[in-house]
Amino acid sequence: MDIRQLQFLIALDETRHFGQAAERCHVTQPSLSTRLRQLEEQLGLTLVQRDQRFHDFTPEGKRILAWARSLMRAHDGLLAEAAACRGQLIGTLRLGMVPLAGFNPARLLALWRSAHPELRLQLTTLSSEQIIDQLASNQIDLGLCYLSKIDATSFDSQILATPVMGLLYAPEHISPPGPPLTWQAVASLPLGLLSTGMHFRQAVDQALRSRGLTARLVVESDAVQQLLHSVRFGLCASVVPQDSELLASNPDLAWSAISEHSPLAPIGLIIRRQQPASVVAQTCFDAARPLALAPTGEP
């Protein structure tokens, strides 16, 4: 067994396709298939369900895959630790992020890259629940998410923003009622919202439901850019957190706070408690502290 076999196994899981996995690993498909069969022979297990194409991992294969990920993270961590001993920070930081967080993640990315030019960043948009699950299974290194369901015994966190709900709209197409802007007025407008699995969407639904209201939903998406395009062309308005940088980059749009108080969980950066800690993850987590707020939400 060697590191390349584990890399092939993980690439196959991420692509679900033999040819794409081979391309990602810069080998031919027959070479990848041969090395995986050798791994199965060494372990005495069938790991992959296949005929001429990939179908899935066997139950045993899924258990081995979890170990393969842990071993690869240990391998990468060893190389990163060695680089840190030489005064360098190298490797890839895998960051999971919720959409429409009310905090621009580019602030973090610029901070990290300025301090560590050799660092590579891998960004994934996920729900808060997915971020917690993927941190726990070591599929990502840090998470930028809502902090309402964080287990302090398993994760460290720091607050970066306290979001405020408001209506995003194109004044050219939609004039919101008010002021004050109420949830009843919001419910009367055609709305575009995040998908139902997202924490912020759940908070919007709860704010409406608690007042006996139902959204006039015309667009639903987990892609922020699609929502912005829909708002810009007047198809709908959207409920989003206050984000001055989003408005600065979309000057044709406007944002108005909803007057009725609907508290949101704070947004923060989280890291899994683990020993030994990933030097890349821990260094980036510590470097973000100048951007953190006090628990009360104050700088």
Buried (B, 14 or more C-beta within 10 A) or exposed (E): EEEBBBBBBBBBBEBEBBEBBBBBBEBEBEEBBEBBBEBBEEEEEEBBEBEEEBEEBBEBBEEBBEEBBEBBBEEBBEEBBEBBEEEBBBBEBBBBBBBBBBBBBEEBBEBBBEEBEEBEBEEBBBBBBBBBBBBBEBBBBBBBBBBEEBEEEEBBBBBBBBBBBBBBBBEEBBEBEEEEBBBEBBBEBBBBBBEEEBBBBBBBBEBBEEBEBEBEEBBBBBEBEEBBBBBBEEBBBBBBBBBEEBBEEBEEBBBBEBEBEBEBBBBBBBBBEBEEBBBBBBBBBEBBEEBBBEEEEEE
